[in-house]
């Protein structure tokens, strides 16, 4: 009997040891970028949706200047700049319809310092391709390797030691991406960073460096974002945090001391006091999947779907970012 119990306890112990070893290696990707091991290349997926690309080219013609550049940074389940979930794609399609003058960009992979897809990595591409297949076809548990790996990158972005390096790398990726759509760093066309889930941290972290390289106003929209108290909160023109009342992932904020209300000097609390951050409560919304921010099914007959409510709020933010007092605080 004792042997059986010891065997059962050994499995989670081994899993914990493997996880800790994996986590200890996570900073080396960021440090490798800083040391120049990967060169200066920023990778871009070549399989851009032709209709979307054509629409973006149309919007960036000089005769039709863009009203805004909107960068969507996906959640931790992504393996590249092209593997959007159908809910995310539906959200972006609706957003483009609501904001015909804006360039909406979704081909950034926010969990790689040089935008290289996991499935394109020279050594571990096979592992991530296998994990992606398992995530789509089952067993889903194997697919959580992707979530775990990307969550560790979020932790790096929030880390006071490695975060500045990671955030500078991501800011370079973002600037390089918008310039591919004819963005002029000397212009004042605003940039909106939509950070979904763990990408909330990456969006906020990159603002500090983007501010140095462009004259454009920079806004962050945290869609159920997980983020720490970061200097970018005080650098962005404004930060809008959409928070679902049924979003269980928001419990992560209790693990980040800078988000605690009694840490008065933290960047987050200073941003709230200075009116640089706005919290928008999304009634009845969870984090992802059914009942999440991007769920297209109405919660009850005669009610609007969560995705339509989310698109309405985010569209209002982009259209009225200079007047946050006019934006509804409840979605």
BALOBA-1460 file (C-alpha; in Angstrom, 3 decimals):
// residues 331
<rec num="1" residu="x" x="0.000" y="0.000" z="0.000"/>
<rec num="2" residu="x" x="2.781" y="2.396" z="0.933"/>
<rec num="3" residu="x" x="4.553" y="1.630" z="-2.340"/>
<rec num="4" residu="x" x="1.432" y="2.479" z="-4.348"/>
<rec num="5" residu="x" x="1.050" y="5.813" z="-2.584"/>
<rec num="6" residu="x" x="4.726" y="6.631" z="-3.019"/>
<rec num="7" residu="x" x="4.435" y="5.928" z="-6.742"/>
<rec num="8" residu="x" x="1.443" y="8.236" z="-7.012"/>
<rec num="9" residu="x" x="3.274" y="10.999" z="-5.171"/>
<rec num="10" residu="x" x="6.353" y="10.520" z="-7.309"/>
<rec num="11" residu="x" x="4.554" y="11.524" z="-10.514"/>
<rec num="12" residu="x" x="3.605" y="15.069" z="-9.451"/>
<rec num="13" residu="x" x="7.033" y="15.478" z="-7.864"/>
<rec num="14" residu="x" x="8.741" y="14.589" z="-11.137"/>
<rec num="15" residu="x" x="6.363" y="16.924" z="-13.011"/>
<rec num="16" residu="x" x="7.205" y="19.735" z="-10.589"/>
<rec num="17" residu="x" x="10.941" y="19.187" z="-11.019"/>
<rec num="18" residu="x" x="10.597" y="19.229" z="-14.811"/>
<rec num="19" residu="x" x="8.511" y="22.425" z="-14.646"/>
<rec num="20" residu="x" x="11.022" y="24.186" z="-12.388"/>
<rec num="21" residu="x" x="13.885" y="23.153" z="-14.655"/>
<rec num="22" residu="x" x="11.955" y="24.417" z="-17.679"/>
<rec num="23" residu="x" x="11.163" y="27.691" z="-15.916"/>
<rec num="24" residu="x" x="14.828" y="28.176" z="-14.993"/>
<rec num="25" residu="x" x="15.768" y="28.025" z="-18.689"/>
<rec num="26" residu="x" x="13.100" y="30.501" z="-19.799"/>
<rec num="27" residu="x" x="15.223" y="33.686" z="-19.412"/>
<rec num="28" residu="x" x="17.870" y="32.365" z="-21.813"/>
<rec num="29" residu="x" x="15.765" y="33.198" z="-24.884"/>
<rec num="30" residu="x" x="15.516" y="36.811" z="-23.761"/>
<rec num="31" residu="x" x="19.164" y="36.996" z="-22.762"/>
<rec num="32" residu="x" x="20.148" y="35.355" z="-26.041"/>
<rec num="33" residu="x" x="18.330" y="38.083" z="-27.962"/>
<rec num="34" residu="x" x="20.127" y="40.745" z="-25.912"/>
<rec num="35" residu="x" x="23.489" y="39.072" z="-26.551"/>
<rec num="36" residu="x" x="22.809" y="38.974" z="-30.290"/>
<rec num="37" residu="x" x="22.762" y="35.193" z="-30.603"/>
<rec num="38" residu="x" x="19.709" y="35.331" z="-32.880"/>
<rec num="39" residu="x" x="20.903" y="38.192" z="-35.065"/>
<rec num="40" residu="x" x="18.802" y="41.277" z="-35.770"/>
<rec num="41" residu="x" x="16.080" y="39.610" z="-37.824"/>
<rec num="42" residu="x" x="12.401" y="40.136" z="-37.008"/>
<rec num="43" residu="x" x="10.335" y="37.340" z="-38.498"/>
<rec num="44" residu="x" x="6.959" y="37.779" z="-40.127"/>
<rec num="45" residu="x" x="4.570" y="35.077" z="-41.249"/>
<rec num="46" residu="x" x="4.271" y="35.138" z="-45.012"/>
<rec num="47" residu="x" x="0.787" y="33.608" z="-45.091"/>
<rec num="48" residu="x" x="-1.083" y="36.844" z="-44.518"/>
<rec num="49" residu="x" x="-4.734" y="36.720" z="-45.369"/>
<rec num="50" residu="x" x="-4.846" y="38.323" z="-48.826"/>
<rec num="51" residu="x" x="-8.189" y="40.031" z="-48.326"/>
<rec num="52" residu="x" x="-7.063" y="41.545" z="-45.031"/>
<rec num="53" residu="x" x="-3.714" y="42.615" z="-46.463"/>
<rec num="54" residu="x" x="-5.414" y="44.249" z="-49.428"/>
<rec num="55" residu="x" x="-7.791" y="46.088" z="-47.129"/>
<rec num="56" residu="x" x="-4.901" y="47.359" z="-45.028"/>
<rec num="57" residu="x" x="-3.028" y="48.544" z="-48.118"/>
<rec num="58" residu="x" x="-6.152" y="50.393" z="-49.222"/>
<rec num="59" residu="x" x="-6.411" y="52.087" z="-45.829"/>
<rec num="60" residu="x" x="-2.813" y="53.240" z="-45.790"/>
<rec num="61" residu="x" x="-2.828" y="55.053" z="-49.133"/>
<rec num="62" residu="x" x="-1.836" y="58.726" z="-48.771"/>
<rec num="63" residu="x" x="-5.243" y="59.850" z="-50.101"/>
<rec num="64" residu="x" x="-6.932" y="57.924" z="-47.299"/>
<rec num="65" residu="x" x="-4.817" y="58.341" z="-44.167"/>
<rec num="66" residu="x" x="-5.482" y="55.834" z="-41.419"/>
<rec num="67" residu="x" x="-7.308" y="57.054" z="-38.341"/>
<rec num="68" residu="x" x="-5.474" y="54.583" z="-36.046"/>
<rec num="69" residu="x" x="-3.216" y="51.560" z="-35.967"/>
<rec num="70" residu="x" x="-4.634" y="48.772" z="-33.832"/>
<rec num="71" residu="x" x="-2.354" y="45.884" z="-32.832"/>
<rec num="72" residu="x" x="-4.061" y="42.803" z="-31.455"/>
<rec num="73" residu="x" x="-1.900" y="40.635" z="-29.182"/>
<rec num="74" residu="x" x="-3.450" y="37.231" z="-28.635"/>
<rec num="75" residu="x" x="-3.683" y="35.086" z="-25.512"/>
<rec num="76" residu="x" x="-1.267" y="32.398" z="-24.353"/>
<rec num="77" residu="x" x="-2.749" y="29.621" z="-26.481"/>
<rec num="78" residu="x" x="-1.143" y="30.920" z="-29.673"/>
<rec num="79" residu="x" x="1.916" y="29.412" z="-31.408"/>
<rec num="80" residu="x" x="2.455" y="32.005" z="-34.150"/>
<rec num="81" residu="x" x="1.156" y="35.226" z="-35.615"/>
<rec num="82" residu="x" x="-1.384" y="33.332" z="-37.717"/>
<rec num="83" residu="x" x="-3.012" y="30.783" z="-35.379"/>
<rec num="84" residu="x" x="-5.988" y="32.830" z="-34.247"/>
<rec num="85" residu="x" x="-8.912" y="31.037" z="-32.678"/>
<rec num="86" residu="x" x="-12.225" y="31.363" z="-34.496"/>
<rec num="87" residu="x" x="-13.486" y="33.578" z="-31.653"/>
<rec num="88" residu="x" x="-10.510" y="35.935" z="-32.013"/>
<rec num="89" residu="x" x="-10.962" y="36.041" z="-35.781"/>
<rec num="90" residu="x" x="-14.644" y="36.826" z="-35.347"/>
<rec num="91" residu="x" x="-13.768" y="39.624" z="-32.946"/>
<rec num="92" residu="x" x="-11.280" y="41.168" z="-35.390"/>
<rec num="93" residu="x" x="-13.697" y="40.901" z="-38.309"/>
<rec num="94" residu="x" x="-16.324" y="42.790" z="-36.325"/>
<rec num="95" residu="x" x="-13.784" y="45.371" z="-35.170"/>
<rec num="96" residu="x" x="-12.704" y="46.070" z="-38.743"/>
<rec num="97" residu="x" x="-16.312" y="46.571" z="-39.753"/>
<rec num="98" residu="x" x="-16.875" y="49.044" z="-36.914"/>
<rec num="99" residu="x" x="-13.620" y="50.926" z="-37.605"/>
<rec num="100" residu="x" x="-13.235" y="51.106" z="-41.395"/>
<rec num="101" residu="x" x="-10.629" y="53.856" z="-41.184"/>
<rec num="102" residu="x" x="-8.308" y="51.967" z="-38.848"/>
<rec num="103" residu="x" x="-5.597" y="49.460" z="-39.712"/>
<rec num="104" residu="x" x="-6.190" y="46.401" z="-37.546"/>
<rec num="105" residu="x" x="-3.109" y="44.152" z="-37.371"/>
<rec num="106" residu="x" x="-3.153" y="40.653" z="-35.912"/>
<rec num="107" residu="x" x="0.035" y="38.985" z="-37.171"/>
<rec num="108" residu="x" x="2.228" y="39.578" z="-34.120"/>
<rec num="109" residu="x" x="3.299" y="36.650" z="-31.945"/>
<rec num="110" residu="x" x="3.785" y="38.345" z="-28.553"/>
<rec num="111" residu="x" x="5.557" y="35.398" z="-26.921"/>
<rec num="112" residu="x" x="8.745" y="35.518" z="-28.981"/>
<rec num="113" residu="x" x="11.435" y="38.204" z="-28.793"/>
<rec num="114" residu="x" x="11.868" y="38.210" z="-32.580"/>
<rec num="115" residu="x" x="8.315" y="37.248" z="-33.616"/>
<rec num="116" residu="x" x="9.430" y="33.750" z="-34.635"/>
<rec num="117" residu="x" x="6.600" y="31.219" z="-34.482"/>
<rec num="118" residu="x" x="7.056" y="28.258" z="-32.159"/>
<rec num="119" residu="x" x="6.413" y="25.970" z="-35.115"/>
<rec num="120" residu="x" x="9.278" y="27.636" z="-36.983"/>
<rec num="121" residu="x" x="11.962" y="27.267" z="-34.347"/>
<rec num="122" residu="x" x="15.031" y="25.415" z="-35.640"/>
<rec num="123" residu="x" x="15.312" y="22.874" z="-32.785"/>
<rec num="124" residu="x" x="11.916" y="22.449" z="-31.122"/>
<rec num="125" residu="x" x="9.586" y="23.048" z="-34.101"/>
<rec num="126" residu="x" x="8.546" y="19.383" z="-34.122"/>
<rec num="127" residu="x" x="7.569" y="19.490" z="-30.459"/>
<rec num="128" residu="x" x="5.373" y="22.551" z="-30.904"/>
<rec num="129" residu="x" x="3.784" y="21.227" z="-34.080"/>
<rec num="130" residu="x" x="2.883" y="18.066" z="-32.160"/>
<rec num="131" residu="x" x="1.533" y="20.109" z="-29.234"/>
<rec num="132" residu="x" x="-0.575" y="22.221" z="-31.579"/>
<rec num="133" residu="x" x="-2.082" y="19.092" z="-33.184"/>
<rec num="134" residu="x" x="-2.893" y="17.693" z="-29.752"/>
<rec num="135" residu="x" x="-4.459" y="20.998" z="-28.741"/>
<rec num="136" residu="x" x="-6.722" y="20.903" z="-31.788"/>
<rec num="137" residu="x" x="-7.406" y="17.181" z="-31.997"/>
<rec num="138" residu="x" x="-6.832" y="15.895" z="-28.470"/>
<rec num="139" residu="x" x="-5.868" y="14.941" z="-25.944"/>
<rec num="140" residu="x" x="-6.065" y="18.622" z="-25.030"/>
<rec num="141" residu="x" x="-3.841" y="18.168" z="-21.993"/>
<rec num="142" residu="x" x="-0.775" y="17.800" z="-24.222"/>
<rec num="143" residu="x" x="-1.675" y="21.093" z="-25.875"/>
<rec num="144" residu="x" x="-1.299" y="22.885" z="-22.553"/>
<rec num="145" residu="x" x="2.451" y="22.743" z="-23.129"/>
<rec num="146" residu="x" x="1.896" y="25.757" z="-25.366"/>
<rec num="147" residu="x" x="-0.023" y="27.646" z="-22.678"/>
<rec num="148" residu="x" x="2.638" y="26.862" z="-20.082"/>
<rec num="149" residu="x" x="5.491" y="27.956" z="-22.320"/>
<rec num="150" residu="x" x="3.794" y="31.250" z="-23.224"/>
<rec num="151" residu="x" x="2.768" y="31.905" z="-19.623"/>
<rec num="152" residu="x" x="6.432" y="31.684" z="-18.652"/>
<rec num="153" residu="x" x="7.163" y="34.359" z="-21.255"/>
<rec num="154" residu="x" x="4.552" y="36.576" z="-19.597"/>
<rec num="155" residu="x" x="6.376" y="36.037" z="-16.301"/>
<rec num="156" residu="x" x="9.632" y="37.112" z="-17.976"/>
<rec num="157" residu="x" x="7.968" y="40.268" z="-19.303"/>
<rec num="158" residu="x" x="6.779" y="41.114" z="-15.775"/>
<rec num="159" residu="x" x="10.122" y="40.319" z="-14.126"/>
<rec num="160" residu="x" x="12.056" y="43.399" z="-12.960"/>
<rec num="161" residu="x" x="15.363" y="41.820" z="-14.070"/>
<rec num="162" residu="x" x="14.534" y="40.419" z="-17.502"/>
<rec num="163" residu="x" x="11.366" y="42.361" z="-18.295"/>
<rec num="164" residu="x" x="13.072" y="45.501" z="-19.672"/>
<rec num="165" residu="x" x="14.998" y="43.378" z="-22.183"/>
<rec num="166" residu="x" x="11.949" y="41.376" z="-23.265"/>
<rec num="167" residu="x" x="9.778" y="44.484" z="-23.504"/>
<rec num="168" residu="x" x="12.334" y="46.308" z="-25.646"/>
<rec num="169" residu="x" x="12.452" y="43.336" z="-28.015"/>
<rec num="170" residu="x" x="8.656" y="43.261" z="-28.303"/>
<rec num="171" residu="x" x="8.508" y="47.021" z="-28.870"/>
<rec num="172" residu="x" x="10.903" y="46.571" z="-31.804"/>
<rec num="173" residu="x" x="8.645" y="43.854" z="-33.219"/>
<rec num="174" residu="x" x="5.584" y="46.093" z="-32.875"/>
<rec num="175" residu="x" x="7.229" y="49.124" z="-34.466"/>
<rec num="176" residu="x" x="8.632" y="47.039" z="-37.323"/>
<rec num="177" residu="x" x="5.164" y="45.566" z="-37.891"/>
<rec num="178" residu="x" x="3.241" y="48.845" z="-38.052"/>
<rec num="179" residu="x" x="5.865" y="50.336" z="-40.358"/>
<rec num="180" residu="x" x="5.123" y="47.492" z="-42.791"/>
<rec num="181" residu="x" x="1.654" y="49.071" z="-43.006"/>
<rec num="182" residu="x" x="3.073" y="52.528" z="-43.836"/>
<rec num="183" residu="x" x="3.064" y="53.909" z="-40.300"/>
<rec num="184" residu="x" x="5.145" y="57.082" z="-39.950"/>
<rec num="185" residu="x" x="6.905" y="57.367" z="-36.545"/>
<rec num="186" residu="x" x="6.855" y="61.153" z="-36.935"/>
<rec num="187" residu="x" x="3.090" y="61.251" z="-37.354"/>
<rec num="188" residu="x" x="0.525" y="61.588" z="-34.588"/>
<rec num="189" residu="x" x="-1.714" y="58.770" z="-35.784"/>
<rec num="190" residu="x" x="-2.506" y="56.904" z="-32.551"/>
<rec num="191" residu="x" x="-1.447" y="53.332" z="-31.811"/>
<rec num="192" residu="x" x="-3.740" y="51.067" z="-29.806"/>
<rec num="193" residu="x" x="-2.337" y="47.885" z="-28.287"/>
<rec num="194" residu="x" x="-5.047" y="45.340" z="-27.443"/>
<rec num="195" residu="x" x="-3.544" y="42.828" z="-25.030"/>
<rec num="196" residu="x" x="-5.785" y="39.798" z="-24.573"/>
<rec num="197" residu="x" x="-5.180" y="37.702" z="-21.443"/>
<rec num="198" residu="x" x="-1.437" y="37.296" z="-20.797"/>
<rec num="199" residu="x" x="-0.622" y="39.682" z="-23.632"/>
<rec num="200" residu="x" x="-1.907" y="42.505" z="-21.427"/>
<rec num="201" residu="x" x="1.458" y="42.470" z="-19.657"/>
<rec num="202" residu="x" x="3.375" y="42.456" z="-22.935"/>
<rec num="203" residu="x" x="1.371" y="45.374" z="-24.337"/>
<rec num="204" residu="x" x="1.956" y="47.502" z="-21.239"/>
<rec num="205" residu="x" x="5.633" y="46.569" z="-21.025"/>
<rec num="206" residu="x" x="6.341" y="47.603" z="-24.625"/>
<rec num="207" residu="x" x="4.874" y="51.101" z="-24.248"/>
<rec num="208" residu="x" x="7.946" y="52.502" z="-22.475"/>
<rec num="209" residu="x" x="10.117" y="51.844" z="-25.532"/>
<rec num="210" residu="x" x="7.551" y="52.681" z="-28.192"/>
<rec num="211" residu="x" x="7.188" y="56.072" z="-26.542"/>
<rec num="212" residu="x" x="10.875" y="56.778" z="-27.209"/>
<rec num="213" residu="x" x="10.694" y="55.839" z="-30.892"/>
<rec num="214" residu="x" x="7.494" y="57.497" z="-32.057"/>
<rec num="215" residu="x" x="5.588" y="60.713" z="-31.566"/>
<rec num="216" residu="x" x="2.243" y="58.942" z="-31.833"/>
<rec num="217" residu="x" x="-0.124" y="58.715" z="-28.867"/>
<rec num="218" residu="x" x="-0.073" y="55.160" z="-27.497"/>
<rec num="219" residu="x" x="-3.033" y="53.563" z="-25.751"/>
<rec num="220" residu="x" x="-3.344" y="50.135" z="-24.156"/>
<rec num="221" residu="x" x="-6.582" y="48.154" z="-24.061"/>
<rec num="222" residu="x" x="-6.315" y="45.245" z="-21.651"/>
<rec num="223" residu="x" x="-8.944" y="42.665" z="-22.602"/>
<rec num="224" residu="x" x="-9.116" y="40.495" z="-19.508"/>
<rec num="225" residu="x" x="-5.415" y="41.271" z="-19.257"/>
<rec num="226" residu="x" x="-3.017" y="39.727" z="-16.764"/>
<rec num="227" residu="x" x="-0.385" y="42.301" z="-15.882"/>
<rec num="228" residu="x" x="1.786" y="43.548" z="-13.062"/>
<rec num="229" residu="x" x="2.461" y="47.097" z="-11.922"/>
<rec num="230" residu="x" x="4.723" y="48.197" z="-14.784"/>
<rec num="231" residu="x" x="6.329" y="51.567" z="-15.652"/>
<rec num="232" residu="x" x="4.448" y="51.468" z="-18.949"/>
<rec num="233" residu="x" x="1.248" y="52.230" z="-17.052"/>
<rec num="234" residu="x" x="2.544" y="55.756" z="-16.458"/>
<rec num="235" residu="x" x="3.976" y="56.162" z="-19.956"/>
<rec num="236" residu="x" x="0.933" y="55.222" z="-22.026"/>
<rec num="237" residu="x" x="-1.459" y="58.023" z="-22.877"/>
<rec num="238" residu="x" x="-4.141" y="55.913" z="-21.226"/>
<rec num="239" residu="x" x="-4.708" y="52.316" z="-20.165"/>
<rec num="240" residu="x" x="-8.186" y="50.784" z="-20.367"/>
<rec num="241" residu="x" x="-8.642" y="47.549" z="-18.419"/>
<rec num="242" residu="x" x="-11.720" y="45.505" z="-19.367"/>
<rec num="243" residu="x" x="-12.523" y="43.185" z="-16.485"/>
<rec num="244" residu="x" x="-15.174" y="40.479" z="-16.614"/>
<rec num="245" residu="x" x="-17.105" y="39.853" z="-13.411"/>
<rec num="246" residu="x" x="-16.845" y="36.090" z="-14.054"/>
<rec num="247" residu="x" x="-13.244" y="36.152" z="-15.234"/>
<rec num="248" residu="x" x="-11.482" y="33.714" z="-12.901"/>
<rec num="249" residu="x" x="-8.099" y="34.504" z="-14.466"/>
<rec num="250" residu="x" x="-8.196" y="37.902" z="-12.769"/>
<rec num="251" residu="x" x="-7.220" y="36.146" z="-9.549"/>
<rec num="252" residu="x" x="-3.639" y="36.462" z="-10.824"/>
<rec num="253" residu="x" x="-3.654" y="40.112" z="-9.788"/>
<rec num="254" residu="x" x="-3.496" y="39.019" z="-6.141"/>
<rec num="255" residu="x" x="-0.088" y="37.491" z="-6.845"/>
<rec num="256" residu="x" x="1.245" y="40.860" z="-8.014"/>
<rec num="257" residu="x" x="1.919" y="43.181" z="-5.060"/>
<rec num="258" residu="x" x="1.897" y="46.279" z="-7.240"/>
<rec num="259" residu="x" x="-1.778" y="45.657" z="-7.995"/>
<rec num="260" residu="x" x="-2.718" y="45.603" z="-4.292"/>
<rec num="261" residu="x" x="-4.714" y="48.702" z="-3.379"/>
<rec num="262" residu="x" x="-2.655" y="49.491" z="-0.285"/>
<rec num="263" residu="x" x="0.655" y="49.730" z="-2.207"/>
<rec num="264" residu="x" x="0.035" y="53.417" z="-2.841"/>
<rec num="265" residu="x" x="3.312" y="54.128" z="-4.645"/>
<rec num="266" residu="x" x="2.987" y="51.368" z="-7.271"/>
<rec num="267" residu="x" x="2.668" y="52.389" z="-10.912"/>
<rec num="268" residu="x" x="-0.807" y="50.855" z="-11.100"/>
<rec num="269" residu="x" x="-2.211" y="52.787" z="-8.160"/>
<rec num="270" residu="x" x="-0.525" y="55.992" z="-9.258"/>
<rec num="271" residu="x" x="-2.014" y="55.571" z="-12.748"/>
<rec num="272" residu="x" x="-5.476" y="55.151" z="-11.205"/>
<rec num="273" residu="x" x="-5.064" y="58.242" z="-9.007"/>
<rec num="274" residu="x" x="-3.767" y="60.323" z="-11.905"/>
<rec num="275" residu="x" x="-6.640" y="59.297" z="-14.157"/>
<rec num="276" residu="x" x="-4.282" y="57.528" z="-16.580"/>
<rec num="277" residu="x" x="-6.009" y="54.156" z="-16.149"/>
<rec num="278" residu="x" x="-9.686" y="53.287" z="-16.449"/>
<rec num="279" residu="x" x="-11.317" y="50.056" z="-15.288"/>
<rec num="280" residu="x" x="-14.335" y="48.967" z="-17.322"/>
<rec num="281" residu="x" x="-16.466" y="46.242" z="-15.770"/>
<rec num="282" residu="x" x="-17.843" y="43.691" z="-18.229"/>
<rec num="283" residu="x" x="-20.896" y="42.272" z="-16.490"/>
<rec num="284" residu="x" x="-21.321" y="38.508" z="-16.614"/>
<rec num="285" residu="x" x="-18.242" y="37.843" z="-18.773"/>
<rec num="286" residu="x" x="-15.664" y="35.150" z="-18.204"/>
<rec num="287" residu="x" x="-12.130" y="34.884" z="-19.525"/>
<rec num="288" residu="x" x="-12.394" y="32.654" z="-22.587"/>
<rec num="289" residu="x" x="-14.571" y="30.056" z="-24.283"/>
<rec num="290" residu="x" x="-18.294" y="29.922" z="-23.544"/>
<rec num="291" residu="x" x="-19.308" y="32.995" z="-21.600"/>
<rec num="292" residu="x" x="-15.999" y="34.709" z="-22.371"/>
<rec num="293" residu="x" x="-15.355" y="38.164" z="-23.771"/>
<rec num="294" residu="x" x="-15.474" y="36.847" z="-27.349"/>
<rec num="295" residu="x" x="-18.409" y="34.437" z="-27.094"/>
<rec num="296" residu="x" x="-20.742" y="34.963" z="-30.035"/>
<rec num="297" residu="x" x="-23.703" y="33.133" z="-28.452"/>
<rec num="298" residu="x" x="-26.165" y="35.395" z="-26.577"/>
<rec num="299" residu="x" x="-26.252" y="34.517" z="-22.847"/>
<rec num="300" residu="x" x="-30.056" y="34.534" z="-22.966"/>
<rec num="301" residu="x" x="-32.780" y="34.964" z="-25.540"/>
<rec num="302" residu="x" x="-33.142" y="38.562" z="-26.579"/>
<rec num="303" residu="x" x="-29.757" y="39.598" z="-25.121"/>
<rec num="304" residu="x" x="-26.691" y="40.736" z="-27.029"/>
<rec num="305" residu="x" x="-23.711" y="38.426" z="-27.356"/>
<rec num="306" residu="x" x="-20.564" y="39.077" z="-25.354"/>
<rec num="307" residu="x" x="-18.495" y="39.577" z="-28.491"/>
<rec num="308" residu="x" x="-20.801" y="42.340" z="-29.727"/>
<rec num="309" residu="x" x="-20.653" y="44.089" z="-26.359"/>
<rec num="310" residu="x" x="-16.861" y="43.786" z="-26.292"/>
<rec num="311" residu="x" x="-16.525" y="45.164" z="-29.828"/>
<rec num="312" residu="x" x="-18.817" y="48.077" z="-28.943"/>
<rec num="313" residu="x" x="-16.748" y="49.046" z="-25.894"/>
<rec num="314" residu="x" x="-13.384" y="48.719" z="-27.652"/>
<rec num="315" residu="x" x="-14.647" y="50.652" z="-30.676"/>
<rec num="316" residu="x" x="-15.824" y="53.427" z="-28.357"/>
<rec num="317" residu="x" x="-12.397" y="53.496" z="-26.715"/>
<rec num="318" residu="x" x="-10.591" y="53.804" z="-30.049"/>
<rec num="319" residu="x" x="-12.968" y="56.502" z="-31.270"/>
<rec num="320" residu="x" x="-12.949" y="58.512" z="-28.023"/>
<rec num="321" residu="x" x="-9.606" y="57.707" z="-26.403"/>
<rec num="322" residu="x" x="-8.909" y="61.406" z="-25.830"/>
<rec num="323" residu="x" x="-12.083" y="61.634" z="-23.745"/>
<rec num="324" residu="x" x="-12.100" y="58.574" z="-21.467"/>
<rec num="325" residu="x" x="-14.785" y="60.184" z="-19.331"/>
<rec num="326" residu="x" x="-17.253" y="59.635" z="-22.199"/>
<rec num="327" residu="x" x="-16.619" y="55.882" z="-22.383"/>
<rec num="328" residu="x" x="-19.083" y="53.689" z="-20.450"/>
<rec num="329" residu="x" x="-17.577" y="52.120" z="-17.329"/>
<rec num="330" residu="x" x="-19.813" y="49.051" z="-17.603"/>
<rec num="331" residu="x" x="-19.987" y="46.875" z="-20.721"/>
